[in-house]
């Protein structure tokens, strides 16, 4: 049997319901330029619906990692993201993310290890995971409205992991199952719309 495939997860807007909070803040009461620069803002954000439950299911099929960015001008964000993970997934060997957290502004440097990156945005190197030379894939969270935690995402990824165990090819498995189910794995990077403050 092959080793479990790797699944890398962005935090904001994939595990954590970030934009719904940051986009509604009244910035007049804060002394920073952008909402993601507010000290402590990342500490108590809510999880995406069904994300915690979905991760606990997928831990049986995947070697899980966090691959996220944090605002450079908000040092507390780096610590707050780690504390958020320990709040929701624990801080010992039983946590699917125990000592498997990568915070970087270039997610592309990690894709050569192979695996799937689940990320809602194409930048910070996420779109580089579409690389034919390695067995890696970018799955844009929420681009296909069925590929979210509260719908088909977990079942789809379980099917991918099962197919990978038979074929040894992760990207091919993901693309073939997506084609059969009529899922769209990612959108055009040129037309992606950022939040107005990003």
N, C-alpha and C positions, 0 to 999 in steps of 0.2 A: 504494500500500500504506500502511496506517495505521502509525503508530508503535507500538512494542511496548506492550502493556498493562503497568500497574504492579502489582507484587506486593510487598507489605510483609510482613515476617516478624518475628514475635516471636522472642526467643531461648530463654528458659527454657521447657522442656517442649515446644518446637517444633523448634529446632535443637540445643538442649543438654539433656542428660538430668539435669535439676536436682533435681527432687523426690525421685527415687530415692536421691540422695545426702543431701540436706538432711533428709529424713524419718528417716534412720537414724542420725544423729549423736548421740553421747552429749554432751549439752550441759553436763554437770557439769564438763567439762574446759575450758570456754570462759568468758570474762568478759563475755559479752553475753547479751541476753534471748532473741534468736531466731537460728536458724542462718543466715539470710541477712545477719546483721550481722557474721559472722565475717570479719575481714580476710583477703583472698586466697582466699576460698572459691570464687569464680567463675572463678578463673584456669585451673584444670586439670580442669574437669568434662568428662565424656565427651560426644561428640556423640550425638544420637539415632541409632538404627540406620538406616543408608542415607541420612541427611540430607545429608551432604556430597556424596555421589554425585548425589542428587536435585537439589541446588542447581546443580551443574555442568551437568546436563542442562537445567534450566529457564532458565538464563542465556541460552540461544539464543532463547527465546520471550518472555521478560519483562524489563522493566526492574526490577531487584531492589533493594530497600531493607531495611535493618534498622529496625524500629520496636519498641523495647523499653523497659522500665523498669529502674531500678536502685534498690536500697534507699537511702533518703535518709541513714540513719544508718550507711552503710558506704561511705565515699568511695572505697575501693579497688575497689569493684565496678564503678564507671564506667570506670575504666582497665582492669580485668581483662576486662571484656566486649569492649572493643576489641582487646586483646591476644589473646583467644581467637579472635576473627574472623581476625586476621592469621595466627595459627598454622594455621588450617584452610583459609583461602582466599587467603592472600597479602596483600601490602601494596603493590601497585603497580596500574597500569592494567589488568592482567589479572584482578584480583580483581573478582568480581561486586558486591562491596560497597565498593569503593574510594571513599571520600568520600561514601558513601551510608548513613550511620548516624545515626539519630535516637534519642536517649535522652530520654524524657519521662515524666511521670506522668499525662499526658492524651493518649492516642492519638487521641481524638476530634477534636482540632484539625487533624489531618492528612487526615481522610477527604474533605474538600472537594476534594482534588486528584483524586479518583476512584481506583479500583483495588480490589484484593482485599487484605484483611488476614487473614493466617493466624496465628491466636492461639488458645491453648487455653482462655483465660479471658475472661469477658464484661466484667470490670471494667477500670479505668484507661482507659475510653473505647472499648474494643473493640466493644461492642455498638452504639455510635453509628454504626458503619459500615453498619448496616442503615438506610440513608437513601434514601427514594424520590426525593428531589430531586436527588441526584447519582448518578453511575454507580459506586457503591461497594458492597462486600459484605464481611461478616465471615464467614470460614470457620473454624469452631471445630475446631482440630486435634484429632483423636482422638475427637471426639464420635461420628462414624460410624467404626466400627473398621476399615473399609476405606480411609478417607481418612487414611492415615499413609504415611510414607516407604517402609516395607517392603512396602506393598501397592499400592493403586491411585492414590495421591495424585498422583504425577508424571504418569501417563497422563491422569488427569482434568484436571489443569491444562494439559497440552499441548493437549487437546481444546478446552478453554475458550479458549485463546489463538488456536487455529485458527479457531474459530467467531467470535471477536471480529474477526479480520481480514476476515471476510466481512460481518458485520452492523454493526460499529462499536459494539456494545452489550455491555459486559463483564458486567454483572450479569445481564442477560437470558440471555446465553450460559451463564454459570455455573449459573443456576437451571434452565434447560431441559435441560442435559446431566445435572445431578443428578437431575432428575425422571425422565429416560429410564433412568438407571442405578439408580434407587431409592436414591440417597444422601441422607442427612440432613446439611445443611450446618451446623446449629448447634442447640443445645438451649435450653431455657427458662432465662433468666437468673435467675429467682427461686429456682430449685431447685439452683443450682450449689453444690457442696460444696468449700470451701476446705480446705487442710491445717490441722490443729489449731492450728499456731503462727502462721498468717497473720493 
